Amino acid sequence: MKKDFLKVSILIVFALALIGGVSFLINETKPSPTQVSETKTTTISLSIQDVYEAKQVIIAEGETVLTVLEKLNKKDPQLTLSTKTYEGLGVLVEGMGTHKNGADKKYWQYKVNGVMPQIGADQYILKTEDSIEWFFATSKE
């Protein structure tokens, strides 16, 4: 009888330990209210030659110039974005709207707040109230 009692006691302790361990794991995988954070959004202005003029676009924190174009391209068939990845340079915009790079020796270029960044659109992280201007022109050498 003592052996049966001992076996039952061991089983109960094991079951409680198992339930406690599973409960602990479940609680660890659930984010606490302080861990859940909303994605911050902001608005930027986007102009693309012959496509948009000062379009107000809501973006998420950390988005790049390119990710904004890619999101718009999914929603707006007028944009017809095409890109190409170049090793060492990153992703370059090859075409938007009716303009494709190389036509009349013109290429897509962009400015942020009136300044041409020296990095690709896939690397430029946007900030609140940035103004992006895409234009199709000959490269300045």
C-alpha positions in Angstrom: 0.0 0.0 0.0 2.9 2.3 0.8 4.3 1.6 -2.7 1.0 2.5 -4.4 0.8 5.7 -2.4 4.4 6.6 -3.3 3.7 5.9 -7.0 0.6 8.1 -7.0 2.5 10.8 -5.1 5.3 10.8 -7.7 2.8 10.9 -10.6 1.0 13.8 -9.0 4.3 15.7 -8.5 5.4 14.9 -12.0 2.0 16.0 -13.5 2.1 19.3 -11.5 5.7 20.0 -12.6 4.7 19.3 -16.2 1.6 21.6 -16.0 3.7 24.3 -14.4 6.4 24.0 -17.1 3.9 24.2 -19.9 2.2 27.2 -18.2 5.5 28.9 -17.9 6.4 28.4 -21.6 3.0 29.7 -22.7 3.3 32.8 -20.6 6.8 33.4 -21.9 5.7 33.4 -25.5 2.9 35.8 -25.0 4.0 39.4 -25.2 3.2 41.5 -22.2 1.2 44.8 -22.9 4.5 46.7 -22.5 6.1 44.5 -25.2 3.4 45.1 -27.8 4.2 48.3 -29.7 2.3 49.9 -32.5 4.2 50.8 -35.6 4.7 54.5 -35.8 3.6 56.2 -39.0 4.3 59.5 -40.5 3.5 61.4 -43.7 5.8 62.3 -46.5 5.4 64.1 -49.8 6.2 62.2 -53.0 6.5 63.7 -56.5 7.3 61.5 -59.5 7.7 63.3 -62.9 4.6 62.7 -65.0 3.0 60.5 -62.3 2.4 62.3 -59.0 2.7 65.8 -57.8 3.2 66.3 -54.1 1.2 63.2 -53.2 0.9 62.8 -49.4 1.9 59.2 -48.4 1.6 57.6 -45.0 4.7 55.5 -44.2 5.8 53.3 -41.4 8.8 54.1 -39.3 12.0 52.7 -40.9 10.7 52.6 -44.5 13.0 53.4 -47.3 12.4 55.5 -50.5 12.2 52.2 -52.4 9.8 50.4 -50.1 7.4 53.4 -50.5 7.6 53.0 -54.3 7.1 49.2 -54.0 4.0 49.6 -51.8 2.5 52.2 -54.2 3.3 50.1 -57.2 1.1 47.3 -55.7 -1.8 49.7 -55.3 -1.4 51.9 -58.4 -1.1 50.4 -61.9 -0.1 53.8 -63.3 3.2 53.7 -61.5 4.6 50.6 -63.3 7.8 50.5 -61.2 10.7 48.4 -62.5 13.9 47.9 -60.6 17.2 46.1 -61.0 19.7 45.0 -58.4 23.4 45.7 -59.1 26.0 44.0 -57.0 27.8 46.6 -54.9 25.3 49.4 -55.7 22.0 48.0 -54.5 18.6 48.3 -56.1 18.2 51.0 -58.7 14.9 52.2 -60.2 14.9 51.3 -63.9 11.5 52.7 -64.9 8.3 54.4 -63.7 5.3 55.5 -65.6 6.2 55.7 -69.3 9.9 56.5 -68.7 12.6 53.8 -68.8 16.3 54.4 -68.0 18.6 55.1 -71.0 15.9 56.8 -73.2 17.5 59.9 -74.6 20.4 59.3 -72.2 18.1 60.1 -69.3 17.8 58.1 -66.0 15.6 58.1 -62.9 17.2 60.2 -60.1 15.8 61.3 -56.7 16.1 64.1 -54.2 15.1 64.2 -50.6 14.3 67.6 -49.2 16.0 69.1 -52.3 19.3 67.2 -51.9 20.4 64.2 -54.0 21.5 61.5 -51.6 24.6 59.6 -52.4 23.0 56.2 -51.6 20.4 54.1 -53.4 16.7 54.4 -52.8 16.8 51.0 -51.1 19.1 52.4 -48.4 17.7 55.8 -47.7 15.5 55.6 -44.6 12.7 58.3 -44.5 11.9 60.6 -41.7 8.8 62.6 -40.7 7.8 65.2 -43.4 10.5 64.3 -45.9 9.8 65.4 -49.4 10.9 63.0 -52.2 11.2 64.1 -55.8 11.8 61.6 -58.6 12.9 63.1 -61.9 13.9 61.7 -65.3 17.0 63.6 -66.5 20.5 63.2 -67.9 23.1 62.5 -65.2 25.2 65.4 -64.1 28.8 64.4 -64.4 
